[in-house]
């Protein structure tokens, strides 16, 4: 903790790009390894990734205006269901991931569940 705090304080004094990489790299690596990741959405969208033996899920809540959301599920999935209204989300496959896209209205929540 001391090393990380000292490094961060030094960065604020001298804005060095190499130090910025040292500080950010553990968080960037952890995020890229996440099973479920919010890829697109405003800062007013709450996001929680869940892992279950039946597969991953994402809980999304929108505290702002209507928003276009994109969620990445690591792995190949045949469908991603929007559980509250039991409808399939638009999906696309890229690399080893499946992306779900949907419009989340203001003040609403949804649960996306990946299915093989």
C-alpha positions in Angstrom: 0.0 0.0 0.0 2.8 2.4 0.9 4.5 1.9 -2.5 1.3 2.4 -4.4 0.4 5.5 -2.5 3.9 7.0 -2.9 3.9 6.2 -6.6 0.4 7.8 -7.1 1.4 11.0 -5.2 4.6 11.3 -7.2 2.6 10.9 -10.4 0.4 13.8 -9.4 3.5 16.0 -9.1 5.1 15.1 -12.4 2.5 13.5 -14.8 4.9 10.9 -16.2 3.4 8.5 -18.7 5.6 5.5 -17.6 4.5 6.0 -14.0 0.9 6.2 -15.2 1.3 2.8 -16.9 2.8 1.3 -13.7 -0.2 2.6 -11.6 -2.9 1.6 -14.1 -1.6 -1.7 -15.4 -2.9 -4.0 -12.6 -6.4 -2.6 -12.9 -6.3 -2.7 -16.7 -5.2 -6.4 -16.6 -7.9 -7.3 -14.0 -10.6 -5.6 -16.1 -9.5 -7.4 -19.4 -9.6 -10.8 -17.6 -13.2 -10.1 -16.3 -15.8 -12.7 -17.3 -18.4 -10.0 -17.8 -17.5 -6.4 -18.6 -19.5 -3.2 -19.3 -18.0 -1.9 -22.5 -20.4 0.9 -23.4 -22.7 3.0 -21.2 -22.8 6.3 -19.3 -21.4 6.8 -15.8 -25.0 6.8 -14.7 -25.3 3.1 -15.4 -24.7 0.8 -12.5 -23.1 -2.6 -13.3 -22.6 -5.8 -11.4 -21.1 -8.9 -13.0 -22.2 -12.3 -11.6 -20.8 -15.8 -12.1 -23.0 -18.9 -11.6 -22.4 -22.5 -12.5 -25.2 -22.0 -15.2 -23.2 -19.2 -16.7 -22.4 -15.5 -16.3 -24.9 -12.7 -15.9 -24.9 -8.9 -15.7 -27.1 -6.7 -13.6 -27.6 -3.2 -15.0 -29.4 -0.2 -13.5 -29.8 3.2 -15.3 -30.0 6.2 -13.0 -29.6 8.7 -15.9 -31.2 9.2 -19.4 -32.0 6.5 -21.9 -28.7 4.9 -22.8 -27.2 2.4 -25.3 -25.5 -0.4 -23.4 -22.9 -2.9 -24.5 -21.8 -5.8 -22.3 -19.0 -8.2 -23.1 -19.3 -11.9 -22.0 -16.0 -13.8 -22.2 -16.7 -16.9 -24.2 -19.0 -18.0 -27.1 -22.7 -17.9 -26.2 -25.7 -18.8 -28.4 -27.9 -16.2 -26.8 -28.0 -13.6 -24.0 -31.4 -13.1 -22.5 -32.8 -10.0 -21.0 -34.6 -11.7 -18.0 -37.1 -9.1 -16.8 -39.0 -9.3 -20.1 -37.6 -12.7 -21.2 -36.4 -11.3 -24.6 -33.1 -12.0 -26.4 -30.6 -9.2 -26.5 -28.9 -8.3 -29.8 -25.6 -10.2 -29.9 -22.4 -10.3 -31.9 -19.4 -12.5 -31.6 -15.9 -11.1 -31.8 -12.8 -13.1 -30.9 -13.5 -15.3 -27.9 -16.3 -13.0 -26.6 -20.0 -12.5 -27.1 -21.3 -8.9 -27.0 -24.8 -7.9 -26.0 -26.3 -4.6 -27.1 -29.5 -3.1 -25.8 -31.2 0.2 -25.1 -31.8 0.7 -21.3 -34.4 3.3 -20.6 -34.0 5.9 -17.8 -34.8 4.6 -14.4 -34.9 0.9 -15.5 -32.9 -2.2 -14.6 -32.3 -5.4 -16.4 -30.5 -8.7 -15.9 -28.6 -10.2 -18.9 -28.0 -13.9 -18.7 -25.7 -15.7 -21.1 -26.8 -19.1 -22.4 -24.7 -21.7 -24.4 
